[in-house]
């Protein structure tokens, strides 16, 4: 899978706020994700994101 800044990923487990969707803010060995439910930001290893991703929703900004 190809991840780009601005994409929204749906993960297998939900955040404590109840949201499954996260926006990608940084891509590299680690990802910075922002919860679309409450706005909380986390840094997480690429390997964990790749393992737990259910789907990727492309945004117009990431298609450029």
VENKA-V258954 format. One record per run of one state. SS is the DSSP state (@ for helix, = for strand, . for the rest). FROM is the first residue (numbers start at 1). LEN is the number of residues. Records with the same first field share a line. If there is no record, write none. Layout:
SS = FROM-LEN + FROM-LEN
This chain:
. = 1-7 + 12-9 + 27-3 + 36-5 + 58-2 + 64-1
= = 8-4 + 21-6 + 30-6 + 41-5 + 53-5
@ = 46-7 + 60-4
